[in-house]
Structure formats: structure tokens, C-alpha cells
């Protein structure tokens, strides 16, 4: 974690959508990149559910239905996958709840659930300010504040330290409450404390950590409960313990518990001598506890003043959510006395990166041309940009001009036992066909002069800095997953805004190709699937009804590169050739004897780039500018170099956030194309017929001469694939001048089902002219999640 002076707080200002009114006592959880907020109050208790998409900077109100709970404050709020549980809280002044509600966020469906009472003892009484923590299939309830009076207008507070366990059913519903028998001395009664659960990697069981709270006076004690032995203890800590506090937040990222804000004693007060009589105030202090070493570290102390409004002002009753390694903070009470026309609650939304981002996936090839690459990589959550670099000293390998060869597959061994249409093509590391696939192609690339301003960017695909390419929208190229008839449609609540976050199948509109893509996904039936393609050396296969998103962590399809691109398994597929075990984290690599020179392509906001040039760094000169806490060259002072045909390039990428530039990805290797080869077939269609399936396509938009023949290939099952799923083996199922063929049921029976992502049968189609075969179009025909035969 950065030193206090280097903390790079960011205030979010340019969001869209209905912003919730300021409040305190609300709660928030994260589902992937979504921050979901419920309850709280400010001159009345709020009952709306608000969602903030941290990736799109957008607020929205989902259309909830079912047993909608009443508004509440200081309640329990936990997330289990896409299920959220709400327990207790204050529903009106002096009246507390002990009801339990479940929200299925994938459908925005509320349901009131009634857990069984404990086998012995009473269920939890109505309360507020309790902690409600989830681990595995159990929630743990501790403490809170109850009202001893039956009259809600006559509040008689009772602080609690009871402990309950709530067992959950898988997916939906609950089993019931139980009262575990614990060992050791329990923490004293309290409310408005925090509790988190942490389990060390590779050692020990889960432990719950309770910190602070209120019992007439604020507390600063730390308690640990071993959830396996149910033993309470008070761990010894090192470092400076944060001031006593309540209404603070505690968030776990990695092995650290971050404590922010809350009510603390006023400066100069001695809480040990007069804890009940001292004055209290809000704080913006920020500390963390290393849960492995139990050592406290102060990041922002109470004595540090903030005259520049460069971090959140003091507050209590706010919410905090960890998304990746980034902490978000929203609203809360500022603690100052209410004056005329002034607000008690903060309205602001802030975030803080707690560490440098992890390395992205390897750079993946979408399309190669004679003088450019369209590349992508998996998104890294909560980053502000990506630094893309290339190295240029790979040896040149000419493409084969033998027109009888298989489509650009130098070095691929053909099975001598198969002739004609039954040639088997291993997908080895020497494959040279460019197959392509993308999750979300670029819609626009906007150049920015000199230093980038991350805060000012609104275009989700804008190139940050610098602009090295023409409009990428005409060069998108990808492989489509086509759905089986038996894989039904999935629609998303709120017009698909959230569905990609909730594992609901959705469509990403491809505005670079068509602006009329459906927002829901339909199944493939007997009718054909319309596809489109564009450009010469790369296929655009776009299914207007079933274009799907892909997991950013999966490794799936193979891509073919033209010519002589070495292939390894990455999602959309690029060459992934490790260069060295370690790569420098400095964006400008210092040259040593035998080292490779890395040149910057630029800094990009999104995870896609069209590369046609790169920057040359003068020897011994490094002009540096700032991007957040990252030092990057001043590109306006550097010369540019164009890519050249038939040349090999190596790529690596690093993510950037408020803590700086993270480690680089593994290295990928591609080659630019040699002119004269045909483009890839386009508009691929799949439909069922009585013999099997009918596979059809349209000629390349840029044939570069007369098309002599087409070849279609099917990935088949072999022992080689069973041993190494990344090494697909393809059998040629068609060779001829027609732009269609029939794949028989017998051939499909031998098809390999690729499970590296969603289960699919893989086809490849390529065209050949006088110079040879060009890049192939790859199509994945989705088969559903069960292991049915392809035509079942």
C-alpha cells in the first residue's frame, strides 16, 4: 500500500442516471463491478434499491418485484453470489426489525424468508447496528442494539453481544438459525461495530474479526473468533491502534482490513478518564490491519488536515465496497451541526486504489493486416488505462507461395492416412491461420494531446494517449459463438444493463459493424444465422441475434495468423510465447547487454487497440510525464515508426491505476501479413437439415484475385486433445468452389466439444487464391452446458 502522502483518492463526478439522495445508515455490497445500495435515512428512511455500475459510471434504479421489504437503516446486508440477504435494522424511529429478506439480483426479485428458530433458545430479537457476515453457506450475526420498551416512542436501549449462525440453502432460501456454543471470553455488548471474515491462504481456518462499536462510549478493541473451534480471543496487535470509533466501515482486500471514518473522540479528550462525557466528531482517518501479522498501519491520521479537498471529508454511517483492489465510499453523515439550508449528509462518491493492478492476460490477436494489428486483452477491473508495448527484432519468415498447401499452415503435419476431404490439421504452435474473436471490439478511438486526463474520459473505447492509428471501427474481426436450438433465450432485467455482471447471457452491441444488435440473445433454430464480415485479412463474423459476451478469465479459441504466426492458446487468439521469466515494470526498459528493447505503442483506456505505429525512444533520453502515480514518456517528443509487412512483433501490456503501472503480461508474438492473400470468408450460417447441418458462407470481401477453392474444417476428438485440450486437431470436411457444404451426422459424432469456455463445436473456413490460402474464419457452435450429442 502506498505511503499516506501518495494515496491517490479520486472523486467520481461525471456519472449518469438517477443519483440516490444523500443518507447515512445505508448498506452496500458488490456483485462484480456493481455497487448495490439499500436503505439508510436522511429525514426519513429510504426504501429504494440503487445500483452504481463502476465500469460505466452509471447509477440506475432496477425494477424490483416480489416481497419488497420496507425501508430500513443500520441493517445487515450480505451478498452470496447474486443473492443478497437483508436482516433487521430500524424501520422507523424506535421500531426495529428481525425480519429476513432475500433478493435474487439476477431477476431483481425480493422474497421474504422465514428461517427455522434455533433448536434451543429464541431467534434473534429485533435490532439495529449489528454485524452480519457471510462465509461459505452461513451468515454470522453478532451484537446490535435492541429496544427494551414495547413503546417505540419510549426508546430504552439495550446493547447486545449475542451470537447466531444462519445456515443458507444453495441458491435460494435458508435453513434456520442456530446458537453456536463458543469458548473463551466474548466481546462486550456493542452496536455500530464492524465484523469481517478472513482465511489465510493455505493455512488455518476462517476467523471473524470484530472491531470497535458503541456501548455508551466508543470502543477500539479487536476481537477474533475462530469459526472452526468457535473460540473467542483478543489478539495482540502491533502499530498504532485507530481511535475508538463507531459507524465506521471495515473492508477486506487481500490480507488487509481497511478501516475508514466513523465517530471518534474530539481532539484533546481523554476517553479513558471520561468516555461518557467527552465530545465526539466524525473522522476521515484511514488505517489498515494486516490480518496475517495483526499489525496496524495508519494511512491517514486524524491530525492530517485536507485543505485541498483531495480526499473524502470526515463522515460516519457511510458505506464502503471493495471491487477488485479498489475501495469505493459513498455518502454518510458529516457530523457537523445542521445549519439553515445546509446538509447533514455527504453527497459524494470516492474511490481509492489500494495496490497496483495485476498483470493483464496476454495480448490477443483480433486481426492482422500487412501493416497493422487489431489486438485486445482481457479487462482488468477498476483500472484507468493500459500501457501497450511491442518489441520489433523478430526474424522474418516468408510465407509459402505453394498454392496447393493447406491454408497458411507451414510446418503442420498432414495425416498420411487421410486423403482429400479427410486431411487432419493439428492446431500446433506452427499453425499460421489467423482466426479471430473479440469480446467487445472498439467502437471509436479518440486521440488526446499530450498528457491524458483520465477523469475527463467518457468514451468507453477511447484511446487515452497517444493516437497511433486510424479509425478501428472498420477493422473489427471476431469469432461468433452460435447457439444450439435447445439453448433457450436469456433476457436481462433493466434492458440488459446488469446481466453481464450477473452471468446472464447478453449481447454486446457491435456499433462498429451494426447499431441494431438485439439486446437479448436468441437461439439458433432451423433458420440461418446471419453474419457479416469486412476487411481483407481478417474475418468479421457477426451474428445479429446471438453475439455473446465471453468470460474475461477463460482461455478459449485458437486464432490463425497470416503468415507464419506461431499460435498458443488464448481466448481470441494470439500467439503467446514467453520471452523471459521476469519483465521490467518500468514502462521504459533500460537496455543491457542481450536485452530486448521495448517500445511504447501508447496508453489506452479500453482493452483493445489498433496498432499501426509505435514510439521510438532515443538512447539515453527519457522524457517523463505523469499518469496518476505512473511515470510515462512524453509521447509528443518522440518519433513514430510504422509497422512493416511480413515482420514479427512481440507484445506485452500492463494495467494502470491510482497506484501506478502494474506488472506486464506474458509476451505474445504476431506477424504482419504479406500482401496478395485472400480475405476470410464471411456471413457464416449454420442450420440443421435431415443429414446433419448445413454450413454456408459468403466469399471474402477482398479476394485479391480469383478464389480457387474453399476449405472447411471440423475440430475432432483425438487422444492428443484429451491430453492437451489446447491442441485442437482439425479434419477437413470440405474442399471445393461452392460456398456451402453439409456436415453429416457421422462427422458431427466425431466432433470435439470444446469446454475451455462455453461448450461448443469448432469450425474453420478459409479461401484460397493464386497465392494460397488466406486467414480462416472460426465459428464456435454452442452446445449448451450438458454433454448432449451435437444434434440432440
N, C-alpha and C positions, 0 to 999 in steps of 0.2 A: 504494500500500500504506500502511496506517495506520502511524503512529509507534509505536515499541515500547511506549509506555505505553498505547496504545489497542488493542493486539491483544486480540481477544475470543476466547480459547480456550474451547472447550466440551467438557466431558467427557460422553460418552454413558453413561447409567446404566440406563435403563429398557428395555433391549432384551429381546427374547424369543427362544426357540429354544435349541438346543444350542450353548453358547459354547465355542469351542476352548480347550484348555488353553494357558496362557502358554508362550512359547517365544522363541527367537532364531534367526537364520539362515534364517527363512522368507522367502517372496517373495509379492508381491501384484500384481494387475493389476485394471483396471476395465473392465467391459462395461456401458456406460450407467450406471445407478445402482447396479450391483452391484460389490462388492469381493470378489474371488476370491483366496483364500489357499491356498498349498500348501507343505508341507514344514516345515523348521525342526526344532529339537530342544530338549529340556529333560529331561535324564535319559532319553535315548532319542530317536531320530529319528522324527518324525511322518510318517505316510503318508496322512493324510486330506486331502480337499479340502473346505474350508469356504467358505461364501458368506455375506456380510453384505449385506442389502438396505438401502441408506442411506435409501430413501424410506419403507419400512415399519418400519425399526428392528428387523429380524428376522434372526437367524442361522439357517442350515439346512445340512444335510449332503445334497447331491444324491446320488442313487443312480447312481453311476458304473458303467460296464461296459467291456468290451474288454480291451486290453493295459494293465492298470493298472500304473503304474510303482512301483517301490519307493520308500519314503520317502527324502528327500534334504534336504540343507541347503546353504546358500551356493551355490545353483544359478542357472542362467539361466532367466528366466521372462518371456515377452513375449506380447502379445496382438495378433492381426491380425483385426479384426472380431470374430467369435465363435469364432475359433480361437486356442488357446493352445499355445505351444511351450515345452517344458522341456528344458534341456540341462545335462548334467553335474551336479556337486555331490558332496557327501560322502554316501555311502550307509551307511557305518559308519566307526568311528574308523580313520583311516589308509588307508581304501579309498575312492578317488574314482571317478567315472563320466565317460564321454564318450558316453553314450547319449542319443538324441533321441526325445522322445515328443510326440505331438500330441493335444490334447483338443478335440473339437468340442463346445463348451459348449451349443449348441442341442439336443444329444441326450445330453450328458454321456458321450460315447463316447471312450475312450482308444485310441490306436493307436501302436504303436512304428514309427518310420520309420527308414529306412536311406539316408541321402544318399550319393551317389557321392563317392568321395575326390577330392581335388584332381587336376587333370591332371598337375601336377608337385608332388612333396612328399607328406608324410604328412598324414593327417587330424588334427584336434586330439587331443591326448593327454588322458587323464582329468585332471580338475582341479576345484577349487572356488574360490570368491571371484572369479570372472571377471565381466566385464560382457558383457551380451548385449542388443543394442539393435536395434530394428526401424525400418526406413524403407522405404516402398514395398513391394516384393516381396523385400527382402533383409534378413537379420539379420547383425549385425556383432559378432564375438566378439573380445574383447581381454583378454590377460593372464590372471591367476589364479595358483593355487598347485598344483604337482604334487608327487607323492611319488616321489623318486628310487629308493627302495628297493622291491624286489618283495615284501618282507615288510611287510604292513600294520601289524604290531606295532612295526616299526622305522621310524619316520617320518623321512625325510630330505627336508626341504622344498626346493623349487626354485621360485623366483619367475619368472613368465613375462611376456614382453611381445610374444608372437606375435599376429598379426592375421589373422583369417579372415573370409570372406564366405560366407554360406549363402543360396543362391537358393531361393525358395519357388515352388511351383506355385499356381495360382489356386484358392482354396477349400480345397484339401486336398493334402497331400503336399509333398515337397521335391524339388528337382533335385539339388543337390550342393554340396559345399564347393569353394572356390577360395581361393588365397592371393594377394591383390592386391599388385602392386608399388607401394610407397609411396615418396614423396620426402621429403627433409628428415630431421632427427634424430628418432628415435622416442622416446616416453616410456620411462623406465627400467622394468624389470620391477617388478610390483606385484600385490597381491591386495586384495580388500575395498575397492576403489575404486568410483567411480560413473562412468557414461557416459550422456549424453543426446544426442539429435539434435535440432537446431533449424534451421529455414529461415526467413530473413527474408521478410516479406511483400513481394511484388513486386520482390524484388532478391536476387541471389545464389543459390547452390545450397545444399543441405543440408550442415551441418557437425556433427561429433561432438565433444563436449566431455568430456574425461576430467579428473576432479578427485580429488586425494588418493589414499589407499590405504596399503598397508603393504608394506615390503620389509626387515623387521628393525627399521625405525623408521617412524613415521607420516610422511606426506607432505602438503604443502599446495600442490603445483604444479598448474597448469591447462594443459591441452594441447588443441589444436584440430586436427581432421583434416577437410580439405575432401574430401567424398565424391565430388566430380566430378573433381577433379585428383589425388586421393589424396596430398595434400601435408600433412605434419605441420608444425605451428608452435606456438610458445608465445606466446600473445597478451599484450600489455601490459595490465595492469588498473589501475584507479583504486580508491580507497577502501581500507578495511581488509580484508585477506585473512583468512578464517577460520583458526583454529589448525590445525596439521597434524592429520589425523584419518583413521580407517578405520572401516568398519562403520557409516557414516552413510548417509543417503538423499539423493537428488537428484531433484527433480520439476520439470517444466516446466509453467508456466501462463502463457499469453501469451508475452511475450518475457523472462520471468524464470526462472532456475533456482534453486529453493529448496533450501538445504542445512540439514538438521536432524540434531542428535545425533551419535553416534559416540564413538570413543575419542580422547581428546586428551591432551597432556602435562599433568601435575599442575601446579597453580598454583606459580609461582616457579621452575619448572625451565627451564633454557636448552637447548632442543633442538639449537641449533647447535653447542654445545660438547660435549654428551654425549647424543646422541639415543638411543643404545642403553641407556644406564644410567638414564635418567630414569624416574620413575613415571608411570603412565598412569591415567586415570579416564574415566568417561562424562561426557557433557555434554548440556545441553538448549539449547545456543546455537542460534540460528536466523538465517540470513543469506540474501540472495539476490544473484545476479549478473545484471545487466541484459545480456542476450546481444547486444543491439544496440550498447551503448556499452562493454561489458566493465567496468562499474563495480560494485564490491561495496557492499552496504548491509547493515549489521548491524541486525537487528530485536530480537534478544535476545542480549546478550553473556554471556560466561562469568562475568562479575563480578556479574550481576544475580541476587540471591537471590529465591527464591519461598517465602515463609513462609506464604502463604495457600493453597497447593496450587491456584493459579489457572491453571497451565499444566502440560504434561507434565513429569514429573521426568526427570533425566538418564537416558540409555539408549543402547544400541548394539545393532546386529543387529536392529533393528525393521523394520517395513515402512511405507511411505508411498504413498498413492494419491491422484491428483488426479481429482476428479469435478466437472466444471464448473470453477468458480473456487474450489472448496473442497478443502482438503488433509485427508486422514484419516491418522492414525497409530495403529498398534496394536502392543502388546506390545513385546518386546525385552528385552535384559539390562540390569539397572540398575547393574551394575558393582560393587556392594558385596560384601564378603566374606560368604560364606554362614555364617549362624549357626544355632543349633538352631531347628528348626521355622520357619525363615524361607525366603522365596522369592528366588531369584536373578533371576527374570524378572518383568517388569511384566505386570499383567493388564488394564490399562486401554485404552480406546479414546477418542481425542480427535479433534476436527476444528477447523479454523481457516479462516474465510473470508478470502481474500487481497485481495478488492476488492468494491466494491458490485455488486449483481446487475445484469444488463442489463435493459432495458425489456421488459416482457411484450408479448404480442400485443395487438391492440385488443380491447376488451371486446366480447363476442359475445352476442347475444340468444338465450336459450333459449325464453322465453315472456314475453309482455306481457299484463297484465290491466288493469282500469280504474284500479287504484291500486298496482300493483307491477310489478317486472320480475324475472324469474329470469335471471341473466346468468352468463357464465363467460368465461374467457380461458385461453390456453394456459399450461400449467405452466412455471415456470422452475425448473430443477434446483437443488437444495441451497439453498432459501430457507426462512425461518422464518415468513413471512407476507406478506400483500399489503395495501397501503393503497388502498382504492377511494374515488374522489371523483366527485362529479357537479356539474354547473352547471345552473341552472334557468331561465334567461331566454330560452329559445327561443320564437318566436312560435307562437301557437295556430293550427292549421289544422283546420277541421271536416271530418269525414268526409262523403262523398257519401251521400245518402239515396236515390239513384236505384236502385231495386231491379232495374233492367234492366242495370245496369252490370256489367262483369266484376268478379270478386271483389276488391273494395277496391284497385283499380288506377287511381286518379286520375292523369291525366297520361300514361297509357300509350296509345300509338297502336295502333289495331287495323288490320290489313292490309285495305284496302278490296277487295282482290281475292279475299278468302276470306270465306265466309259460314257461318253456323251452326256446325257442329262443326269447321270448319277455321280458326277465328279464331286468329291468331298473336299471342301476347303477348310482347313483348320484356321481358327481365328488366332493365329500365333502372333508373337511380338513383331514379326516381319510383315504382317498384313499392311497393305498400303491403300486400302479403300477408305475414303472419308465418309463415315456415317455420322449423323448429327442429331442432336436432341437438345432441347432447352426447356427450362422451367418458365422463364419469363423474359423473352427477348426484349432488347432495348426498343423503346418507342421514340426516344429523342435523345440526342446528345448535344448539350449546350456547353459552349466553352465559356470560361471565366478568366478574366485578365488577372495576371499576377497572382496575388495571394487569394486563396479560397476563403469564403465565409460560409462555414457550414450552417450557421443559423439562418442564413438568407435563402437557402436552397429549398425549393418546393417541388421541383420536377423529380419524380422518383427515379428516373433513369438518367439524370443529368450527369455528364462528365464534370468532375469537380475541377480538375486542374492538371494538365492543360488540355486543350483540344488538339488532337493529333490526327483526326480522321474526319472524313465526310459523313454525311447522314447514314447512320447504321440501319435505318428503318427499311432500306431496300435490300438488305443482305442477311436477314434472319434466316436461319436454317435449323430445322429440328425434326426429331422423330416423334411421331404421334403414337400414343397408346390407344388402340381401338378396343372397344368393349364388346364382350360377348352378349348375345341376346339374353342370356339368363342372368346377367348382372344388372340389376334394376337401377332406375334413376335415383339419385340422391339430391334433394333440394336443401337449401340452406335458409335458416331464418334470417331475417333482416337483409334480404336480397343479396345473400352471399357474402356480406361484409365480414362475417366471422368464421365462415365454415372452414376455410383453410386452416384456421387456428384450432379448430375443434375436430380435425380429422374427418370432416365431411367432404366428399369429393366435389370439387368445384372447378369452374372454368376460369382461367386467367385470360382476359380479353387480349388478343393479339392486335393491337391498334396499328402496328406496322404493316400488317397484311390485310386486315379487315376490321372494321369497327362494329360489326354486327354479330359478334360471337355471343351465343346464348349464355346466360348466367347460370344455367343449370346443366347437368350432364345427362344425356340420353343414352339409351342402349343401342347397340348395333343389332338390327333385325335383318330381314331378308333384303331390305333396301340397301343401296350402296352408300358408302361413306364418301362424302365429298372432301377432296383435299386440294390444296393449291401449292404451287412452288414457284420460286423465282430465282434469278441469278444463274450464272454459268456453272460454277464449280462447286456448288453446294445445294442440297435439296431443301426445299421448304415443304414439309408435309403437314398440312394443317387441316385437322378435322373440325368442321364448323360446329359439330354438335357434341363432340366428346373430347375436346382438348383438355388434358388433365394436368394437374399440378403434380410435382414429384417431391418425395422426401429429400430434404437438403442433406441428410446424412447417409442416404443409401448410395450404393455403387452399382449402377446397372449397365446400361447399354454400351456396346462397343462402337467406336467411331472409326470410320475409314479416312485415311488422309491421302491426298494425291500430290505428288507421287512419293512413294517410299517412306511414308510416315510410320514410325515404329509405334505399336499400339500396346497399351496396357489398360487394365480395367478401371475406368472411372465412369461417372454417370453419363455424360453426353459425348463424347468420349474423346479423350485426348490421350496423347502419349504421356505416360507418367514414368519417367526414367530418373531414379535417384542419382543425384550428382555427387553429393557428399553427405556425410552423416550430420554435419552441422552447417548452417548457413548464417552469415552475419546478420544481426538485427539492425545494423545501421543501414539506412537507405542508400548510402554511398559506400560501396565496398572499397576498402583500402587494398590496393594491389600489392601482392607479394609474389615472390618467385613461384611460378607454376600455378598461380591462382587465376580464376576466370573473372573477367571484367563484367560487371552487371550494370546495365544502363536503364534509366527510368523511362517507362512509357508514359507515366503520369499518375495522378491521383484521381480516382473515380468514386463517385458517390454510390453507385449501384454495382452489382456483381456481374456486369457484362461490359465488354469493351470491343470496339473495332480498332484493330491495331494496323496502321499503315506506316507509321514512323516511330522513332524513339529518339531520346536526347543523348547527345554525346557530352561526356564530362571531360573538360580539359584536365590534363595531368597536373596535379598539384594545386588545382583551383577548385574550391568547393564553396559556392555562394549559397548561403543557408537562409531560409525563411521559416517562419513558424506556422504549423498547422496544429492548433490546440497546444499540447505539450510536445509535439513531434517536430523535429528539425528536418526539413526537406530542402532540396536545392531551389534556388530562384530560377525557375524554368525560362523566364523571359530573357535571361542572359546566356542561354545555352543554344547550341546549334542542333538541328534536327537531321536525322538520317532516314532515308526511305528504306523500306523492305525491298528485297530483290527476288525475282523468281528462282525457283529451284534451290532455295537455300534453307538450311536448318537453323532453327531458333529454339532456345530453351527459355521457359517462362517460370516465374515464381511470383507469388502475391502475398502481401501482408496486410492485416487489418489495422485500422487506426481508430482510437477512441480518445477520450479526455486524458488518459494516462500516457498516450504516446503510440508509437508504432510497435505492434506485437511481432512475434516470430514469423519468419517466412514459411510458406507452404513447401511441400516437397516439389521437386522440379518436374515439369512436363516438357516434352520435346515434340515440335511440329516442323513440317517443311511447307514452304510456299509451293504453289502448283507451277507446272510448266505449261505454257500456252498450247492450245490446239486440241485438248481432250474434250469430249462432250460433257455437258452438264448432267445432273442427276435426273432420272425420271420423276414425274410429279403427279399430283392428283391421284394418289393410290386409293383404290376402293377394294373392299372385301365384302362379299356377300355369299350366303350359303346356297348350294344347289344340291341336286339329288346325288351327285357324285362325290361331293365334298364341299369345297369352297371355290368361288370364282375370284381370282386376283387380277385386277386390271390397273392400268396406269396410263399416263399421257407422256408423249415424248418430251425430252428436255427442252426447256425454253431457249437454250443456247446450244444447239447440237455441234457447232464448229465443224460443219461438213455433213455428209450423209451418214445416217445411222445404219450400220450394217447388221446389227443384231442386238437383242436384249438377253440378259441372263437373270433368272430369278433363283434365289437360294433359300433353303429352309434349314434352321438350326435343328440338329437331330441329336438323339440320345446316344452317347458313347461312354465307354469306361473312362475315357480321358476327361470328359466333362464331370463325371461323378467324382473323380479325384481332384479336379481343379475346375470349379464352376465358372471361373473367369475365362477359361479357354474354350469358347464355343466352337463347335465343328459344324460346318455348313455343307449341305448336299445340294447340288444344282438340280432343280426340279423343272427347269425350262430353259431352252435356248432357241431363239428364233426371231423373226421380224415382227410378229404380232405383238400388240401392246396388251395382251391378256393371256392368262393361262388358267387351267383347272388344277387345283391341288386335291388329289384324291384322298378318300378316307384312309386308304392304306398308307399313303405318305404321311398324313397327319398322325396316324397311330405311332409313327416313329419320331414324332416331333419332340424336341426338348422343351420342357416347361421351365422358363427362366424365373427363378424365385429370388433373384438378387434384389428386386423391387417388388412391384405387384406382379403376380403370376402372369406370364404371357408367353405366346409363341412368337418367335422372331423370324421375320422375312427380310431379305435384302434383294434389291432390284437395281441393276446398272445397265447403262447403254454403252455401245462400242461404235466408234467411227474409224476412219482410216488410220488414225494414230494409235488407237487402242481403247481400252475401257476407261470410262471416267468414274467419278465418285458415285457411290451407291446410296440409294435411299433405304433406310432401315425402318421397318414398321413392326411395332410390338402389338400383337392381337391379345388383348387382355382376356384372361380365362376365369376371372373370379378368384375367390380365396380358397376354394376347395379343389381337390385334385381329380376333377372330372376329366373324362376323355374330351378332346377338343370339340367334338360335335355333339356332345350330350346336352 
